[in-house]
Amino acid sequence: MSIAESLDLRKAVNHELAELQDMLKTSAYRRIIYKEERNIEENPALSFADISLEIEKKRLLFRELNRALRRVSFLTTVKFKDEN
């Protein structure tokens, strides 16, 4: 995998993490709509525990990508056209 592909993958994982965190917020509580003589309770569509596990997997992947990119950045040298 090239460095550019790794950077794109890290960006995508970071975006997925943001989406998962939003999903985690909505799955953390039950919504109650108060009506005149009755209350409507809406349970979250997704499980809090499942989303928490998925977030943890994505965080570990993100950390591993960062470590790999940092390791490669110290080993890679670039030769520019104007340098001889």
GIBELGI-V579900 format. One record per pair of residues at least 12 apart in sequence whose C-alpha atoms are under 6 Angstrom apart, sorted by the first residue. I is the first residue (numbers start at 1). J is the second residue. D is the distance in whole Angstrom. If there is no record, write none. Layout:
i=I j=J d=D
i=I j=J d=D
This chain:
i=27 j=44 d=5
i=27 j=46 d=6
i=27 j=48 d=5
i=28 j=48 d=6
i=30 j=42 d=6
i=30 j=43 d=5
